[in-house]
Amino acid sequence: MSRLAFSDLRTAAYCPRKLYYVRQEDDREPPPRVPQIRALATQYERLLEASDTALAGEPIETTPSVYRAQLCHTRDRLQDTTCSRPESEQPQNRWEALCSPAETDVFVAGRDCHGIVHKILTDPLEPVLISAGSPPDQGVWETQRVHAVAAAKALAWDRGEPVGGAWLEFPAYGVIRHVPMTTRRKGEYRRVLRTVQELDGPPPRLHNREKCHACAYADTCGVRTRSLRSLLGFG
Ligand code: SF4
């Protein structure tokens, strides 16, 4: 079976039917602002020193003072290895590695999937994915969990070394989060992988209206029409 693109897994984690539409339209170009936001992720030290005026000219999504405070908090958290938590729960001192990664924009191919990882950290080996969007209140979004596990497994296969987790950066917000490889997350990844491998024709619509309302394919999918019909008592 051929390898799947990371982006297909990420889309299917949101909704398998959405992946069906994406594949039909071959709609995979990132919006124009994405490369500019990703570029912030290699300039954190400069951004920490930048004036409010300079920060206001960057593609950030908060005010300059909020951005600086958040990035400062991120740096301090990632440099803090002196807390009293057990070793396995301690944050890793990864700030410097994230600011000066061993490799950037690397194509990695695993047993089941492939794609670009935006940074590679060493000691321990871990991939970094950069999101142009906003972070959730805690952790990362469901689609990003699946993408992170896919990237970690592909990197481990590619380099022949175990990988214990992945990092998600949200540079427009100054937020960086770790995604450890847990049994639950690996199970979630395997379920999505199987769904994509078995995709044959349009999968059923989701019942999750929140996801459908935010979906670019709501009209194509017929969800909006169905909602109107439901409102009118025909659905
Ligand atoms: S509108 Fe809903 S069911 Fe249809 S593709 Fe989008 S998320 Fe999936």
py3Dmol code that shows the C-alpha trace and the ligand (Angstrom):
import py3Dmol

protein = """\
ATOM      1  CA  MET A   1       0.000   0.000   0.000  1.00  0.00           C
ATOM      2  CA  SER A   2       1.361   3.458  -0.914  1.00  0.00           C
ATOM      3  CA  ARG A   3       2.309   5.960   1.759  1.00  0.00           C
ATOM      4  CA  LEU A   4      -0.205   8.627   2.726  1.00  0.00           C
ATOM      5  CA  ALA A   5       0.522  12.345   2.931  1.00  0.00           C
ATOM      6  CA  PHE A   6       0.524  13.843   6.449  1.00  0.00           C
ATOM      7  CA  SER A   7      -2.010  16.391   5.224  1.00  0.00           C
ATOM      8  CA  ASP A   8      -4.449  13.617   4.212  1.00  0.00           C
ATOM      9  CA  LEU A   9      -4.300  12.154   7.723  1.00  0.00           C
ATOM     10  CA  ARG A  10      -4.770  15.582   9.270  1.00  0.00           C
ATOM     11  CA  THR A  11      -7.812  16.290   7.081  1.00  0.00           C
ATOM     12  CA  ALA A  12      -9.307  12.849   7.722  1.00  0.00           C
ATOM     13  CA  ALA A  13      -8.874  13.381  11.466  1.00  0.00           C
ATOM     14  CA  TYR A  14     -11.158  16.406  11.048  1.00  0.00           C
ATOM     15  CA  CYS A  15     -13.620  14.586   8.797  1.00  0.00           C
ATOM     16  CA  PRO A  16     -13.048  11.679   6.352  1.00  0.00           C
ATOM     17  CA  ARG A  17     -15.686  13.121   4.027  1.00  0.00           C
ATOM     18  CA  LYS A  18     -13.727  16.387   3.856  1.00  0.00           C
ATOM     19  CA  LEU A  19     -10.681  14.434   2.673  1.00  0.00           C
ATOM     20  CA  TYR A  20     -12.836  12.932  -0.057  1.00  0.00           C
ATOM     21  CA  TYR A  21     -13.655  16.468  -1.319  1.00  0.00           C
ATOM     22  CA  VAL A  22     -10.069  17.715  -0.959  1.00  0.00           C
ATOM     23  CA  ARG A  23      -8.838  14.812  -3.084  1.00  0.00           C
ATOM     24  CA  GLN A  24     -11.494  15.409  -5.716  1.00  0.00           C
ATOM     25  CA  GLU A  25     -10.517  19.069  -6.048  1.00  0.00           C
ATOM     26  CA  ASP A  26      -6.797  18.454  -5.427  1.00  0.00           C
ATOM     27  CA  ASP A  27      -7.007  21.495  -3.161  1.00  0.00           C
ATOM     28  CA  ARG A  28      -3.718  21.445  -1.231  1.00  0.00           C
ATOM     29  CA  GLU A  29      -2.146  24.898  -1.633  1.00  0.00           C
ATOM     30  CA  PRO A  30      -1.609  26.681   1.738  1.00  0.00           C
ATOM     31  CA  PRO A  31      -3.044  30.224   2.055  1.00  0.00           C
ATOM     32  CA  PRO A  32      -0.451  32.938   1.133  1.00  0.00           C
ATOM     33  CA  ARG A  33       0.039  34.133   4.739  1.00  0.00           C
ATOM     34  CA  VAL A  34       1.167  30.681   5.980  1.00  0.00           C
ATOM     35  CA  PRO A  35       4.859  30.915   4.880  1.00  0.00           C
ATOM     36  CA  GLN A  36       5.168  34.351   6.537  1.00  0.00           C
ATOM     37  CA  ILE A  37       3.820  33.011   9.836  1.00  0.00           C
ATOM     38  CA  ARG A  38       6.034  29.910   9.646  1.00  0.00           C
ATOM     39  CA  ALA A  39       9.068  32.172   9.153  1.00  0.00           C
ATOM     40  CA  LEU A  40       8.465  33.623  12.652  1.00  0.00           C
ATOM     41  CA  ALA A  41       9.368  30.242  14.150  1.00  0.00           C
ATOM     42  CA  THR A  42      13.071  30.741  13.394  1.00  0.00           C
ATOM     43  CA  GLN A  43      13.201  34.297  14.754  1.00  0.00           C
ATOM     44  CA  TYR A  44      12.025  34.013  18.361  1.00  0.00           C
ATOM     45  CA  GLU A  45      15.134  35.604  19.911  1.00  0.00           C
ATOM     46  CA  ARG A  46      14.802  38.603  17.597  1.00  0.00           C
ATOM     47  CA  LEU A  47      11.069  38.865  18.281  1.00  0.00           C
ATOM     48  CA  LEU A  48      11.689  38.891  22.045  1.00  0.00           C
ATOM     49  CA  GLU A  49      13.910  41.957  21.613  1.00  0.00           C
ATOM     50  CA  ALA A  50      11.712  43.726  19.044  1.00  0.00           C
ATOM     51  CA  SER A  51       9.939  47.004  19.829  1.00  0.00           C
ATOM     52  CA  ASP A  52       6.140  47.284  19.802  1.00  0.00           C
ATOM     53  CA  THR A  53       6.326  49.050  16.431  1.00  0.00           C
ATOM     54  CA  ALA A  54       8.483  46.311  14.920  1.00  0.00           C
ATOM     55  CA  LEU A  55       6.242  43.562  16.338  1.00  0.00           C
ATOM     56  CA  ALA A  56       3.147  45.284  14.989  1.00  0.00           C
ATOM     57  CA  GLY A  57       4.637  44.862  11.490  1.00  0.00           C
ATOM     58  CA  GLU A  58       4.980  41.071  11.941  1.00  0.00           C
ATOM     59  CA  PRO A  59       2.233  38.544  11.077  1.00  0.00           C
ATOM     60  CA  ILE A  60       1.289  38.034  14.736  1.00  0.00           C
ATOM     61  CA  GLU A  61      -2.297  37.595  15.930  1.00  0.00           C
ATOM     62  CA  THR A  62      -2.139  39.357  19.315  1.00  0.00           C
ATOM     63  CA  THR A  63      -1.058  42.812  20.436  1.00  0.00           C
ATOM     64  CA  PRO A  64       2.729  43.325  20.620  1.00  0.00           C
ATOM     65  CA  SER A  65       2.749  43.394  24.453  1.00  0.00           C
ATOM     66  CA  VAL A  66       0.651  40.221  24.752  1.00  0.00           C
ATOM     67  CA  TYR A  67       2.846  38.517  22.149  1.00  0.00           C
ATOM     68  CA  ARG A  68       6.091  39.445  23.921  1.00  0.00           C
ATOM     69  CA  ALA A  69       4.740  38.305  27.309  1.00  0.00           C
ATOM     70  CA  GLN A  70       3.535  34.985  25.865  1.00  0.00           C
ATOM     71  CA  LEU A  71       6.805  34.325  24.044  1.00  0.00           C
ATOM     72  CA  CYS A  72       8.731  35.171  27.220  1.00  0.00           C
ATOM     73  CA  HIS A  73       6.570  32.706  29.153  1.00  0.00           C
ATOM     74  CA  THR A  74       7.183  30.046  26.481  1.00  0.00           C
ATOM     75  CA  ARG A  75      10.945  30.590  26.624  1.00  0.00           C
ATOM     76  CA  ASP A  76      11.032  30.433  30.433  1.00  0.00           C
ATOM     77  CA  ARG A  77       8.900  27.287  30.517  1.00  0.00           C
ATOM     78  CA  LEU A  78      11.077  25.517  27.941  1.00  0.00           C
ATOM     79  CA  GLN A  79      14.264  26.472  29.758  1.00  0.00           C
ATOM     80  CA  ASP A  80      12.956  25.414  33.186  1.00  0.00           C
ATOM     81  CA  THR A  81      14.321  22.018  34.164  1.00  0.00           C
ATOM     82  CA  THR A  82      14.572  22.695  37.891  1.00  0.00           C
ATOM     83  CA  CYS A  83      10.979  21.964  38.925  1.00  0.00           C
ATOM     84  CA  SER A  84      10.237  19.224  41.428  1.00  0.00           C
ATOM     85  CA  ARG A  85       8.061  17.099  39.172  1.00  0.00           C
ATOM     86  CA  PRO A  86       9.199  13.501  38.378  1.00  0.00           C
ATOM     87  CA  GLU A  87      11.805  13.348  35.603  1.00  0.00           C
ATOM     88  CA  SER A  88       9.343  11.852  33.094  1.00  0.00           C
ATOM     89  CA  GLU A  89       7.007  14.844  33.541  1.00  0.00           C
ATOM     90  CA  GLN A  90       9.610  17.573  33.504  1.00  0.00           C
ATOM     91  CA  PRO A  91       9.630  19.988  30.595  1.00  0.00           C
ATOM     92  CA  GLN A  92      12.651  19.452  28.406  1.00  0.00           C
ATOM     93  CA  ASN A  93      15.162  22.232  27.992  1.00  0.00           C
ATOM     94  CA  ARG A  94      14.367  22.636  24.329  1.00  0.00           C
ATOM     95  CA  TRP A  95      14.288  26.397  23.826  1.00  0.00           C
ATOM     96  CA  GLU A  96      17.716  26.616  22.213  1.00  0.00           C
ATOM     97  CA  ALA A  97      17.071  23.563  20.040  1.00  0.00           C
ATOM     98  CA  LEU A  98      13.768  25.042  18.874  1.00  0.00           C
ATOM     99  CA  CYS A  99      15.435  28.390  18.092  1.00  0.00           C
ATOM    100  CA  SER A 100      18.362  26.752  16.262  1.00  0.00           C
ATOM    101  CA  PRO A 101      17.083  23.398  15.000  1.00  0.00           C
ATOM    102  CA  ALA A 102      19.451  20.762  13.603  1.00  0.00           C
ATOM    103  CA  GLU A 103      17.473  20.637  10.340  1.00  0.00           C
ATOM    104  CA  THR A 104      14.536  22.555   8.824  1.00  0.00           C
ATOM    105  CA  ASP A 105      11.881  21.688   6.234  1.00  0.00           C
ATOM    106  CA  VAL A 106      12.866  18.053   5.826  1.00  0.00           C
ATOM    107  CA  PHE A 107      10.891  15.467   3.871  1.00  0.00           C
ATOM    108  CA  VAL A 108      10.558  12.275   5.900  1.00  0.00           C
ATOM    109  CA  ALA A 109       9.071   8.981   4.759  1.00  0.00           C
ATOM    110  CA  GLY A 110       7.831   6.366   7.202  1.00  0.00           C
ATOM    111  CA  ARG A 111       6.260   2.958   6.690  1.00  0.00           C
ATOM    112  CA  ASP A 112       2.728   4.324   6.277  1.00  0.00           C
ATOM    113  CA  CYS A 113       2.976   8.053   5.630  1.00  0.00           C
ATOM    114  CA  HIS A 114       5.240  10.855   4.496  1.00  0.00           C
ATOM    115  CA  GLY A 115       5.534  14.627   4.457  1.00  0.00           C
ATOM    116  CA  ILE A 116       7.521  17.664   5.500  1.00  0.00           C
ATOM    117  CA  VAL A 117       8.552  18.249   9.112  1.00  0.00           C
ATOM    118  CA  HIS A 118       9.356  21.901   9.712  1.00  0.00           C
ATOM    119  CA  LYS A 119      12.194  21.322  12.184  1.00  0.00           C
ATOM    120  CA  ILE A 120      14.095  18.313  13.488  1.00  0.00           C
ATOM    121  CA  LEU A 121      15.509  18.351  17.021  1.00  0.00           C
ATOM    122  CA  THR A 122      18.163  15.950  18.231  1.00  0.00           C
ATOM    123  CA  ASP A 123      19.034  14.447  21.665  1.00  0.00           C
ATOM    124  CA  PRO A 124      16.296  13.270  21.759  1.00  0.00           C
ATOM    125  CA  LEU A 125      15.200  13.044  18.141  1.00  0.00           C
ATOM    126  CA  GLU A 126      11.831  14.807  17.690  1.00  0.00           C
ATOM    127  CA  PRO A 127       9.959  16.477  14.808  1.00  0.00           C
ATOM    128  CA  VAL A 128       8.457  19.963  14.987  1.00  0.00           C
ATOM    129  CA  LEU A 129       5.342  21.037  13.103  1.00  0.00           C
ATOM    130  CA  ILE A 130       4.469  24.685  12.715  1.00  0.00           C
ATOM    131  CA  SER A 131       0.833  25.747  12.703  1.00  0.00           C
ATOM    132  CA  ALA A 132      -0.249  29.050  11.199  1.00  0.00           C
ATOM    133  CA  GLY A 133      -3.422  28.938  13.276  1.00  0.00           C
ATOM    134  CA  SER A 134      -4.357  29.527  16.898  1.00  0.00           C
ATOM    135  CA  PRO A 135      -3.701  27.069  19.747  1.00  0.00           C
ATOM    136  CA  PRO A 136      -6.510  25.568  21.825  1.00  0.00           C
ATOM    137  CA  ASP A 137      -6.630  26.488  25.539  1.00  0.00           C
ATOM    138  CA  GLN A 138      -4.580  23.384  26.343  1.00  0.00           C
ATOM    139  CA  GLY A 139      -2.609  20.861  24.295  1.00  0.00           C
ATOM    140  CA  VAL A 140      -3.147  20.797  20.540  1.00  0.00           C
ATOM    141  CA  TRP A 141      -6.155  20.273  18.250  1.00  0.00           C
ATOM    142  CA  GLU A 142      -7.332  16.750  17.394  1.00  0.00           C
ATOM    143  CA  THR A 143      -6.082  17.019  13.788  1.00  0.00           C
ATOM    144  CA  GLN A 144      -2.672  18.171  15.057  1.00  0.00           C
ATOM    145  CA  ARG A 145      -2.402  15.211  17.483  1.00  0.00           C
ATOM    146  CA  VAL A 146      -2.805  12.817  14.559  1.00  0.00           C
ATOM    147  CA  HIS A 147      -0.379  14.825  12.404  1.00  0.00           C
ATOM    148  CA  ALA A 148       2.160  14.894  15.273  1.00  0.00           C
ATOM    149  CA  VAL A 149       2.042  11.120  15.779  1.00  0.00           C
ATOM    150  CA  ALA A 150       2.310  10.584  12.000  1.00  0.00           C
ATOM    151  CA  ALA A 151       5.386  12.844  11.859  1.00  0.00           C
ATOM    152  CA  ALA A 152       6.995  11.184  14.898  1.00  0.00           C
ATOM    153  CA  LYS A 153       6.444   7.678  13.515  1.00  0.00           C
ATOM    154  CA  ALA A 154       7.691   8.658  10.039  1.00  0.00           C
ATOM    155  CA  LEU A 155      10.814  10.303  11.487  1.00  0.00           C
ATOM    156  CA  ALA A 156      11.525   7.249  13.662  1.00  0.00           C
ATOM    157  CA  TRP A 157      11.246   4.983  10.602  1.00  0.00           C
ATOM    158  CA  ASP A 158      13.289   7.346   8.418  1.00  0.00           C
ATOM    159  CA  ARG A 159      16.162   7.673  10.903  1.00  0.00           C
ATOM    160  CA  GLY A 160      15.962   4.205  12.493  1.00  0.00           C
ATOM    161  CA  GLU A 161      15.689   5.713  15.992  1.00  0.00           C
ATOM    162  CA  PRO A 162      12.867   5.783  18.540  1.00  0.00           C
ATOM    163  CA  VAL A 163      10.955   9.087  18.783  1.00  0.00           C
ATOM    164  CA  GLY A 164       9.069   9.832  21.989  1.00  0.00           C
ATOM    165  CA  GLY A 165       7.072  12.865  20.921  1.00  0.00           C
ATOM    166  CA  ALA A 166       6.646  15.859  18.649  1.00  0.00           C
ATOM    167  CA  TRP A 167       6.364  19.625  19.052  1.00  0.00           C
ATOM    168  CA  LEU A 168       3.685  21.937  17.771  1.00  0.00           C
ATOM    169  CA  GLU A 169       4.527  25.607  17.364  1.00  0.00           C
ATOM    170  CA  PHE A 170       1.953  28.385  16.995  1.00  0.00           C
ATOM    171  CA  PRO A 171       4.337  31.238  16.110  1.00  0.00           C
ATOM    172  CA  ALA A 172       1.626  33.833  15.428  1.00  0.00           C
ATOM    173  CA  TYR A 173       0.725  33.487  19.133  1.00  0.00           C
ATOM    174  CA  GLY A 174       4.156  32.746  20.652  1.00  0.00           C
ATOM    175  CA  VAL A 175       2.957  29.348  21.903  1.00  0.00           C
ATOM    176  CA  ILE A 176       4.886  26.038  21.697  1.00  0.00           C
ATOM    177  CA  ARG A 177       3.488  22.716  22.963  1.00  0.00           C
ATOM    178  CA  HIS A 178       4.848  19.195  23.330  1.00  0.00           C
ATOM    179  CA  VAL A 179       2.867  16.154  22.171  1.00  0.00           C
ATOM    180  CA  PRO A 180       4.188  12.998  23.853  1.00  0.00           C
ATOM    181  CA  MET A 181       3.553   9.697  22.041  1.00  0.00           C
ATOM    182  CA  THR A 182       1.026   8.017  24.324  1.00  0.00           C
ATOM    183  CA  THR A 183      -0.802   4.728  23.725  1.00  0.00           C
ATOM    184  CA  ARG A 184      -4.061   6.656  23.338  1.00  0.00           C
ATOM    185  CA  ARG A 185      -2.639   9.029  20.722  1.00  0.00           C
ATOM    186  CA  LYS A 186      -1.057   6.174  18.778  1.00  0.00           C
ATOM    187  CA  GLY A 187      -4.434   4.394  18.790  1.00  0.00           C
ATOM    188  CA  GLU A 188      -6.141   7.539  17.505  1.00  0.00           C
ATOM    189  CA  TYR A 189      -3.547   7.795  14.701  1.00  0.00           C
ATOM    190  CA  ARG A 190      -4.023   4.128  13.732  1.00  0.00           C
ATOM    191  CA  ARG A 191      -7.806   4.563  13.541  1.00  0.00           C
ATOM    192  CA  VAL A 192      -7.468   7.556  11.199  1.00  0.00           C
ATOM    193  CA  LEU A 193      -4.813   5.745   9.126  1.00  0.00           C
ATOM    194  CA  ARG A 194      -7.138   2.757   8.677  1.00  0.00           C
ATOM    195  CA  THR A 195     -10.049   5.030   7.703  1.00  0.00           C
ATOM    196  CA  VAL A 196      -7.973   6.704   4.981  1.00  0.00           C
ATOM    197  CA  GLN A 197      -6.554   3.405   3.720  1.00  0.00           C
ATOM    198  CA  GLU A 198     -10.093   2.033   3.384  1.00  0.00           C
ATOM    199  CA  LEU A 199     -11.604   5.189   1.861  1.00  0.00           C
ATOM    200  CA  ASP A 200     -13.702   4.187  -1.125  1.00  0.00           C
ATOM    201  CA  GLY A 201     -16.370   6.698  -2.165  1.00  0.00           C
ATOM    202  CA  PRO A 202     -17.749   9.537  -0.004  1.00  0.00           C
ATOM    203  CA  PRO A 203     -17.895   8.641   3.720  1.00  0.00           C
ATOM    204  CA  PRO A 204     -21.019   9.591   5.736  1.00  0.00           C
ATOM    205  CA  ARG A 205     -21.493  13.176   6.959  1.00  0.00           C
ATOM    206  CA  LEU A 206     -20.487  14.081  10.493  1.00  0.00           C
ATOM    207  CA  HIS A 207     -23.074  14.754  13.197  1.00  0.00           C
ATOM    208  CA  ASN A 208     -20.765  17.392  14.716  1.00  0.00           C
ATOM    209  CA  ARG A 209     -22.400  20.660  13.570  1.00  0.00           C
ATOM    210  CA  GLU A 210     -19.583  22.775  15.003  1.00  0.00           C
ATOM    211  CA  LYS A 211     -17.084  21.109  12.646  1.00  0.00           C
ATOM    212  CA  CYS A 212     -19.469  21.366   9.706  1.00  0.00           C
ATOM    213  CA  HIS A 213     -20.072  25.073  10.272  1.00  0.00           C
ATOM    214  CA  ALA A 214     -16.323  25.709  10.095  1.00  0.00           C
ATOM    215  CA  CYS A 215     -15.840  23.462   7.042  1.00  0.00           C
ATOM    216  CA  ALA A 216     -15.059  25.003   3.645  1.00  0.00           C
ATOM    217  CA  TYR A 217     -17.015  22.175   1.970  1.00  0.00           C
ATOM    218  CA  ALA A 218     -20.295  22.730   3.856  1.00  0.00           C
ATOM    219  CA  ASP A 219     -22.114  23.804   0.664  1.00  0.00           C
ATOM    220  CA  THR A 220     -20.678  21.020  -1.507  1.00  0.00           C
ATOM    221  CA  CYS A 221     -21.462  18.544   1.235  1.00  0.00           C
ATOM    222  CA  GLY A 222     -25.062  19.727   1.452  1.00  0.00           C
ATOM    223  CA  VAL A 223     -24.869  20.423   5.186  1.00  0.00           C
ATOM    224  CA  ARG A 224     -26.111  24.036   4.872  1.00  0.00           C
ATOM    225  CA  THR A 225     -29.064  23.018   2.711  1.00  0.00           C
ATOM    226  CA  ARG A 226     -29.903  20.216   5.116  1.00  0.00           C
ATOM    227  CA  SER A 227     -29.741  22.619   8.081  1.00  0.00           C
ATOM    228  CA  LEU A 228     -32.197  24.991   6.376  1.00  0.00           C
ATOM    229  CA  ARG A 229     -34.530  22.130   5.570  1.00  0.00           C
ATOM    230  CA  SER A 230     -34.309  21.003   9.211  1.00  0.00           C
ATOM    231  CA  LEU A 231     -35.141  24.532  10.395  1.00  0.00           C
ATOM    232  CA  LEU A 232     -38.170  24.566   8.114  1.00  0.00           C
ATOM    233  CA  GLY A 233     -39.253  21.231   9.492  1.00  0.00           C
ATOM    234  CA  PHE A 234     -38.480  19.203   6.360  1.00  0.00           C
ATOM    235  CA  GLY A 235     -35.230  17.604   7.561  1.00  0.00           C
TER     236      GLY A 235
END
"""
ligand_1 = """\
8
SF4
S -19.545 19.793 6.046
Fe -19.261 18.429 7.810
S -19.633 16.335 7.040
Fe -19.368 17.687 5.267
S -17.192 17.486 4.740
Fe -17.381 19.266 6.081
S -17.049 18.500 8.160
Fe -17.445 16.723 6.861
"""
view = py3Dmol.view(width=600, height=400)
view.addModel(protein, "pdb")
view.setStyle({"model": 0}, {"cartoon": {"style": "trace"}})
view.addModel(ligand_1, "xyz")
view.setStyle({"model": 1}, {"stick": {}})
view.zoomTo()
view.show()
